[in-house]
Amino acid sequence: MYARALVFLLLCGWLLAGGPARVCAQTPTLPVPNQPALQTPPLPPAKPAPDTTATRRAQRTASRRFIRFDTEAADRALLRRYRYSATVPDSVAAFREVRELVLALQADSYLTASADGLRWSHDTLRVQLYVGEKFRWARLRNGNLGDALLTRAGYRERFFTGKPFEPNEWTKLQQGILGEAENQGYPFATVRLDSLELRGADIAGRVLLDRGRAVVFDSIQIVGKTKTKKRFLTKYLQIFPNQPYSQQRVDAISRLLRQLPYLQVKAEPEVRFAQGRARIFLLLEDRPSNQFDAIVGVLPNSAPGPGQKKLQITGDVTINLRNLSGGGKQIGLQWRKLDVASQLLDAHYVHPNFFGTPLELGGTFNLYKQSNSFLTLQPRLQVTYPTVRAGRISFFTERRSSRLLADTAGTLKTLDKLPDNIDSEYTSYGLDYNWNSLDDLLFPRRGFLAAGQAAVGTKRITKNSDLNDTLYNRVPLRSTQVTLGVRLERYFRLGRNGVLLTRLRGEALVNERLFLNDMFRIGGLATLRGFNEYAFYANTYGVGTVEFRQFTGADSYVFLFADQAYLRRDLATDKTSDAPTGLGAGLSFRTGAGLFQFVYSVGRSDNQQMSLSNSKIHFGITSRF
């Protein structure tokens, strides 16, 4: 009876007062009633012994302490459900074990549980444990909250009617209510119970929200040397003057800013409240992000033609201009010479805050020429919405057009079956998703990156005038095609300067009739190291990477890597699979001209042995300004 009255008074005093004092809507820590007062009784006297190894071992064994709980017979079966150690190394651990058991009981609705008596008997701590009754909710009613707000906070009436009273669940509900209030313009709100009633072991009451003063955003203030315009950041972060304060948007500021390669966040954002307004201070600096790359590759020419050398030179030139005029606009161009007769051209443009909205408009263009076989053009237009919680979501449309090059030798007219390459068009519509929590976009040490893409569209095969028309009789000229892609990266910090990178990349192309120029091309420095650029055709592939980087400076490191891939090619006359492996090492360091990178790799596949004669060397300089 006394214990029940005590818990009722504690609950009334704490819940009616709204818990401990609270600042900026931070959820108060729930005090547990009737905390065990574990006052340490005198320890057993220690016996002197000679200082020898055997004696010290015996002392450690003798210093062990045992715990014995004396409780009512009806409660002994209950205690078997809790895990605790009856043997502990010392007296401090014994008191800690008792305290954790009492707290676990209180968290499981036994609010009056306590350790009423503790005494030593030689090496055994005897504890008089009181468990008490299990308290439960009679009913928790809605006080002054809107039903929608309470529902979003996780409240369901059935969860608080006839259910055990668990302090952690009540705290979770408090946090949910406060979170909703913080995102609706009330950062100083508090939550409390009102009209508290205790009938036996049943607790009833009403949940009330004291919203406090309403707060709106004032403005964003930039501190530091940066050309980035405040107008752009206001729209990018979606923090507009005179809109209700949202803690969710404030918490997302650092993550969103770290996704901009041209900005360096020097400190966490600071919020200052005054007269019902909140002003955000951002400490930023510009970082070199405009990029000029020139990489040269030296590869063996496996089948040199007349007048060609046994070694072939490949090239990769990239130009990226970011944050044009301080408004976040980006433009880029990449040209790659893959072999003697094959070339690739990529171009892209990004325009953020399109027409003053949070939307980002982007366009890309890809051109790929495969020696004298075919030419593929692939333009793409997409609209991206950078969300606060869910990352970046993009909707896009893409048109892929592939054409056979002129048949100067007249070989197409003599074919009695369709060639491996075909004239086709593929128009698709899709969804792209990207989530980024990397601590640094250029040289990450920790964090996670996830990206996925799915598209569906119609593929049309165009008849080539140089081919016999009857060859198309059994080929579907119009069909549905699906494209899927995924990329997952995780960075782990190892020691002070070590970083472990794990990566998984893959794509799949699904269609009832595929040709060689429909497929993905992988291999080389960007996808599968240890092999020539674009050495493999595949309609389905996956590449797993493990790479260890040892940093010697902010942007300098040496690394070891292993790439393991699985490839599948499903042609009408060629259904094959392969599991190539690439191994290698490299280094990257800062020079006066830019960032120098050197990569040495070897690879093994069904068509290539792992040997030094097939090794690949890539080196180049990346200049950022």
QUIQUIPE-V519580 format. One record per residue. N is the residue number from 1. OMEGA is omega in degrees with one decimal (none if undefined). Layout:
[[N;OMEGA] [N;OMEGA]]
//
This chain:
[[1;178.7] [2;-179.7] [3;179.7] [4;177.7] [5;-179.9] [6;-179.2] [7;177.5] [8;179.3] [9;179.1] [10;179.7] [11;179.3] [12;-177.3] [13;-177.2] [14;-174.4] [15;-179.5] [16;178.4] [17;178.7] [18;179.7] [19;179.4] [20;-180.0] [21;-170.8] [22;-177.6] [23;174.7] [24;173.6] [25;174.9] [26;-175.9] [27;-179.5] [28;175.6] [29;-174.9] [30;176.6] [31;179.4] [32;-177.5] [33;171.4] [34;177.6] [35;-179.9] [36;177.1] [37;-174.7] [38;177.5] [39;-173.6] [40;174.8] [41;-179.6] [42;179.7] [43;175.5] [44;-179.3] [45;179.0] [46;-179.4] [47;178.8] [48;-179.8] [49;177.8] [50;-177.2] [51;175.4] [52;-179.1] [53;179.0] [54;-179.9] [55;179.5] [56;177.1] [57;178.6] [58;178.5] [59;179.3] [60;178.1] [61;-178.7] [62;-177.3] [63;178.1] [64;-179.5] [65;-177.5] [66;-178.9] [67;177.2] [68;-179.0] [69;174.3] [70;-177.9] [71;179.7] [72;-176.8] [73;-178.1] [74;-177.5] [75;-176.9] [76;177.4] [77;178.3] [78;-177.4] [79;-179.8] [80;178.6] [81;-177.9] [82;-179.5] [83;176.1] [84;-178.0] [85;176.8] [86;177.9] [87;-176.8] [88;-174.4] [89;-176.5] [90;-175.4] [91;179.8] [92;178.6] [93;178.8] [94;178.8] [95;177.9] [96;-179.8] [97;178.4] [98;-178.4] [99;-179.2] [100;177.8] [101;179.6] [102;178.6] [103;177.8] [104;176.7] [105;-179.8] [106;177.7] [107;178.6] [108;172.2] [109;174.3] [110;-168.7] [111;-177.3] [112;179.4] [113;-178.8] [114;172.2] [115;-170.9] [116;-178.4] [117;178.4] [118;177.3] [119;179.7] [120;170.5] [121;-172.4] [122;-177.6] [123;-176.5] [124;175.5] [125;179.3] [126;-174.5] [127;173.3] [128;-172.4] [129;175.0] [130;-178.9] [131;178.2] [132;-176.5] [133;176.3] [134;-177.4] [135;-178.5] [136;177.1] [137;167.6] [138;176.0] [139;173.2] [140;-175.1] [141;176.4] [142;179.9] [143;-177.2] [144;-178.8] [145;171.3] [146;-178.2] [147;-179.0] [148;179.5] [149;-178.5] [150;178.9] [151;178.3] [152;179.8] [153;177.1] [154;-178.7] [155;169.6] [156;-173.4] [157;-178.0] [158;177.9] [159;-175.5] [160;175.7] [161;-179.8] [162;179.8] [163;178.8] [164;176.9] [165;180.0] [166;-178.6] [167;-178.8] [168;178.9] [169;176.8] [170;177.4] [171;178.8] [172;177.3] [173;176.1] [174;-178.9] [175;178.0] [176;178.9] [177;179.9] [178;178.1] [179;177.1] [180;-179.9] [181;-179.8] [182;-178.0] [183;177.2] [184;174.0] [185;-179.0] [186;-176.8] [187;-178.4] [188;-178.7] [189;174.6] [190;-179.1] [191;178.2] [192;175.0] [193;179.7] [194;178.5] [195;-176.8] [196;178.5] [197;177.3] [198;178.9] [199;-173.2] [200;176.7] [201;-179.2] [202;-178.5] [203;177.8] [204;179.3] [205;177.2] [206;177.6] [207;-178.1] [208;177.5] [209;171.4] [210;-170.6] [211;-175.3] [212;-175.8] [213;176.3] [214;-177.6] [215;175.1] [216;176.0] [217;176.8] [218;-178.5] [219;173.4] [220;177.4] [221;-178.9] [222;177.7] [223;-179.3] [224;-177.8] [225;177.6] [226;176.6] [227;-179.9] [228;-175.3] [229;179.0] [230;179.7] [231;178.6] [232;-178.8] [233;178.1] [234;-180.0] [235;-179.2] [236;179.6] [237;179.6] [238;175.9] [239;-172.9] [240;179.1] [241;175.9] [242;171.9] [243;-179.8] [244;179.7] [245;178.7] [246;178.0] [247;178.7] [248;179.3] [249;177.9] [250;179.9] [251;-177.2] [252;-173.8] [253;-176.1] [254;-178.8] [255;179.8] [256;-179.5] [257;-179.7] [258;175.9] [259;177.3] [260;-174.3] [261;-176.7] [262;178.8] [263;175.3] [264;-179.6] [265;-175.6] [266;-179.9] [267;177.8] [268;179.6] [269;179.6] [270;-179.9] [271;177.8] [272;-178.4] [273;176.3] [274;174.7] [275;175.4] [276;179.7] [277;-179.4] [278;179.2] [279;-176.7] [280;177.2] [281;-179.0] [282;177.3] [283;-172.6] [284;171.7] [285;175.2] [286;173.7] [287;178.8] [288;-177.2] [289;174.2] [290;-166.2] [291;169.8] [292;-178.3] [293;171.6] [294;-177.8] [295;179.5] [296;178.1] [297;177.1] [298;-175.4] [299;175.4] [300;176.6] [301;-172.9] [302;-178.5] [303;-178.3] [304;177.6] [305;179.3] [306;-179.9] [307;179.7] [308;-178.2] [309;-179.8] [310;174.9] [311;178.1] [312;-178.8] [313;174.5] [314;-178.0] [315;179.7] [316;179.2] [317;-176.8] [318;174.7] [319;176.8] [320;176.2] [321;-173.5] [322;176.9] [323;179.2] [324;179.1] [325;177.8] [326;-177.4] [327;175.9] [328;-180.0] [329;-178.9] [330;175.4] [331;-176.9] [332;-180.0] [333;177.9] [334;175.3] [335;-178.6] [336;172.4] [337;-171.3] [338;176.4] [339;-173.6] [340;-172.2] [341;-176.9] [342;-179.1] [343;179.2] [344;178.0] [345;177.3] [346;175.7] [347;178.7] [348;176.5] [349;-179.9] [350;178.7] [351;-179.5] [352;176.5] [353;-176.6] [354;-178.3] [355;176.6] [356;179.6] [357;175.6] [358;-176.0] [359;-179.8] [360;-179.4] [361;-178.7] [362;177.7] [363;177.6] [364;176.9] [365;-179.4] [366;175.0] [367;179.2] [368;178.3] [369;179.7] [370;-179.4] [371;-179.8] [372;-173.8] [373;-174.5] [374;177.4] [375;-178.5] [376;175.7] [377;-174.7] [378;173.5] [379;-177.8] [380;176.6] [381;-178.2] [382;176.3] [383;-174.7] [384;175.0] [385;178.3] [386;-178.1] [387;-179.0] [388;-175.6] [389;-165.6] [390;179.5] [391;-176.2] [392;179.5] [393;-176.8] [394;171.2] [395;-173.9] [396;169.3] [397;-172.9] [398;177.2] [399;-179.0] [400;-177.4] [401;-179.1] [402;-177.0] [403;173.4] [404;179.2] [405;-174.0] [406;179.8] [407;-176.9] [408;-177.9] [409;-179.8] [410;-177.2] [411;-178.1] [412;-176.6] [413;-177.8] [414;-176.2] [415;176.2] [416;173.8] [417;-179.0] [418;177.7] [419;179.0] [420;177.9] [421;-173.9] [422;172.5] [423;-177.1] [424;173.7] [425;-178.4] [426;177.7] [427;-173.8] [428;175.5] [429;-173.8] [430;-178.2] [431;178.7] [432;-178.1] [433;-178.9] [434;175.7] [435;-173.9] [436;174.7] [437;179.7] [438;179.8] [439;177.2] [440;-174.6] [441;-176.3] [442;-178.9] [443;-175.8] [444;173.5] [445;178.4] [446;177.5] [447;-174.4] [448;177.0] [449;178.1] [450;178.6] [451;178.3] [452;-177.9] [453;176.3] [454;-179.2] [455;176.8] [456;-178.5] [457;-176.9] [458;177.5] [459;179.7] [460;177.1] [461;-179.3] [462;-179.8] [463;179.5] [464;-176.6] [465;-180.0] [466;-179.9] [467;177.1] [468;-175.0] [469;-178.5] [470;179.5] [471;-178.3] [472;-171.9] [473;-175.6] [474;-178.9] [475;176.4] [476;-178.2] [477;179.9] [478;-176.7] [479;177.6] [480;-178.4] [481;-179.2] [482;178.1] [483;179.9] [484;178.4] [485;179.4] [486;176.0] [487;179.6] [488;177.8] [489;176.7] [490;179.5] [491;178.6] [492;175.4] [493;178.0] [494;-178.0] [495;-175.4] [496;-174.3] [497;-179.3] [498;178.3] [499;175.5] [500;178.6] [501;171.1] [502;-174.2] [503;173.7] [504;178.2] [505;178.2] [506;176.7] [507;178.2] [508;178.7] [509;-174.4] [510;177.6] [511;-176.1] [512;177.6] [513;-178.0] [514;175.7] [515;-172.8] [516;-178.0] [517;170.5] [518;-163.9] [519;175.2] [520;176.0] [521;178.9] [522;-176.6] [523;179.2] [524;-171.5] [525;-173.5] [526;-174.1] [527;-175.9] [528;-174.9] [529;-176.9] [530;-177.9] [531;177.3] [532;177.6] [533;177.4] [534;-176.3] [535;-172.8] [536;167.2] [537;179.6] [538;172.4] [539;173.2] [540;178.1] [541;172.7] [542;-178.8] [543;174.7] [544;-175.3] [545;169.6] [546;-176.0] [547;176.4] [548;-180.0] [549;174.6] [550;-176.4] [551;174.6] [552;178.4] [553;-177.8] [554;-178.7] [555;179.3] [556;-178.7] [557;169.0] [558;-174.4] [559;172.2] [560;-176.8] [561;172.8] [562;176.7] [563;176.1] [564;-174.8] [565;168.3] [566;-176.2] [567;176.0] [568;178.9] [569;-177.3] [570;172.3] [571;-179.3] [572;-177.8] [573;-176.0] [574;176.6] [575;-176.2] [576;174.1] [577;-177.5] [578;177.9] [579;-178.2] [580;179.8] [581;175.8] [582;178.3] [583;177.6] [584;-179.2] [585;179.5] [586;177.8] [587;179.0] [588;-179.3] [589;-176.2] [590;174.3] [591;178.6] [592;-178.9] [593;-178.2] [594;-179.0] [595;-178.7] [596;179.2] [597;178.5] [598;-178.4] [599;174.1] [600;-175.0] [601;173.6] [602;-177.8] [603;177.6] [604;175.4] [605;178.4] [606;-177.3] [607;-178.6] [608;176.3] [609;178.0] [610;-178.4] [611;-179.0] [612;179.9] [613;178.2] [614;-177.4] [615;-179.0] [616;178.8] [617;175.8] [618;175.2] [619;179.7] [620;-178.9] [621;175.0] [622;-178.5] [623;177.4] [624;-177.3] [625;none]]
//
